[in-house]
Structure formats: structure tokens, C-alpha cells
Amino acid sequence: MRRLRAVLFDLDGTLCESTPAHLRAWVLALQEFGFQVTEEDLRPLMGLTAYDIARRYVSGDRVRDLVQLKVKIFVEKCLHLVVLREGVHEVLQQLRSWGLRLAVVSSSNREPVLALLRVHDLLKYFDTVITGDDVTRGKPDPEPLLKACERLGVRPEECVGVGDTVHDVVACLRAGILPIAIPSTVSDPETLQRAGAVHVLRDLRELPNVLQRLGRL
């Protein structure tokens, strides 16, 4: 078993509870495109890229237009709804103090990801940030995670992935990365375990101890 060199974090639902903000932005954007949808209609789609979600409703050039509108609404009207997970700064500081490389691997577009990281002063912890704009295939495809490994200069087997959805867990497994999960408003512990998570956290602050117990530090 290789020594752990990097931790790859999903953002939405993992480091912060941003699902309500994203759901609200999608509802408002889709309304402007003539769709009457509820947050519950959209909840199962969380974890997919914005383009994959938009393609469920529109096609052609309208996909890009819908995504751009959703991003604009999220940044301008919904960012205040995002709340950090308890202990995020402390956990990231601890992992950095161990010499681990850290990455954000998000299905969201680059603009809202960077806006969220900046407003909560999280950008300083990460060596690279992969977003839906950086890949051709989003989670559950392994491409985003493998791109993060390439940028960090590490092998998949030297990484742990932390996420809150089945899409995150499946992407890790397909990439050859050890998946750790944390339940959120769009997932529950049982579903994440069935998907293949090797450990399901109750609280993000458990992560350093879990990594120590895995015996790879």
C-alpha cells in the first residue's frame, strides 16, 4: 500500500453546504427558460456538471446560455446561502502540516468555485483547483480526479478522495482512488456505503484521525 501524498476534495456538500444555493440558482435560471421545477426535482442531479444538468432541459446553444445564467444567479444572488462545514479550516491546516498536497475537484463551473473559495478564505490551502470547465467528462467519470493527480504529480493510489455524493464515490473507484464520504443534504450514509465508500464520516473533523487509522501517513 502506497504512502498517502494527496487528498482530493469535492467542494459543494463536502467542504461547505452549498447545495441549497445551487438548487435555488437552478430553479431561478430554469424559470427564466420557461421551466417550472422545484428544488426536489433537481436534488438527484447534484454532483453532475452544470452542463450535464442543463442538457436535461435544453439543447444546442441554449445549454451554454442556461449554464451562464445559472452561474450569474449563483454568484450574484445565492452565494450568501453557502455555509462552511464545521472545522474546515482546522482540518485543512492539519493536512497541510503533514505535508499532504490538497486539491479541490468540483463539478461546478470555475467562476462560482473560485468565488466560494475566496469568500471563505479557502483558496490558500489548495495546490490546484479542478472544475467542470477543465474537463470534457464530469463525475462520475474519473477524468476530473485523474487531472488533479496529474497536476499534483501524484499517482491515484497515493490519494484519498473525499466527497458527499455517489458520483464522487464512483469517480474515485473508477480512478483507483480510495473514496471517503460524508453525508450531506443530497446523500445518506447507507447509500454512500453501498456505492463503495471505504469510510463514511459523521463530521469532517474526523478526517485526520481516519487518515491516521488507514496507516498510510
JOCOR-V884287 format. One record per pair of residues at least 24 apart in sequence whose ideal C-beta (glycine too) atoms are under 7 Angstrom apart, sorted by sequence separation. I is the first residue (numbers start at 1). J is the second residue. If there is no record, write none. Layout:
i:j
I:J
I:J
This chain:
i:j
22:46
33:57
102:126
103:127
108:132
109:133
128:152
33:58
102:127
103:128
104:129
105:130
106:131
107:132
127:152
166:191
170:195
101:127
103:129
104:130
106:132
145:171
166:192
169:195
19:46
26:53
30:57
103:130
140:167
144:171
145:172
169:196
139:167
169:197
96:125
139:168
142:171
146:175
166:195
140:170
141:171
145:175
180:210
107:138
140:171
107:139
139:171
142:174
145:177
33:66
92:125
142:175
82:116
140:174
75:111
79:115
84:120
29:66
32:69
75:112
79:116
71:109
74:112
105:144
29:69
71:111
75:115
79:119
105:145
29:70
71:112
67:109
105:148
26:70
29:73
25:70
28:73
103:148
162:207
25:73
25:74
103:152
101:152
160:211
22:74
21:74
25:78
101:154
24:78
21:78
24:81
21:79
49:107
50:108
48:107
50:109
21:81
47:107
20:81
21:82
18:82
16:82
17:83
16:83
16:84
17:85
15:84
16:85
15:85
15:88
51:132
50:132
49:132
52:138
7:95
49:138
48:138
47:139
7:100
9:102
11:104
6:100
9:103
12:106
5:100
6:101
7:102
8:103
9:104
10:105
11:106
4:100
5:101
6:102
9:105
10:106
12:108
6:103
8:105
11:108
18:116
16:116
11:113
16:120
11:116
15:122
91:204
95:208
91:205
94:208
88:204
91:207
86:203
87:204
91:208
47:165
86:204
87:205
46:165
48:167
85:204
86:205
98:217
47:167
47:168
8:145
8:148
46:186
43:186
6:152
6:154
14:162
5:154
14:163
14:164
8:159
13:164
6:158
7:159
10:162
13:165
5:158
6:159
7:160
8:161
9:162
10:163
4:158
5:159
10:164
2:157
3:158
7:162
2:158
4:160
10:168
19:184
19:185
17:184
19:186
14:182
17:185
8:177
13:184
13:185
13:186
4:211
4:216
3:216
4:217
1:216
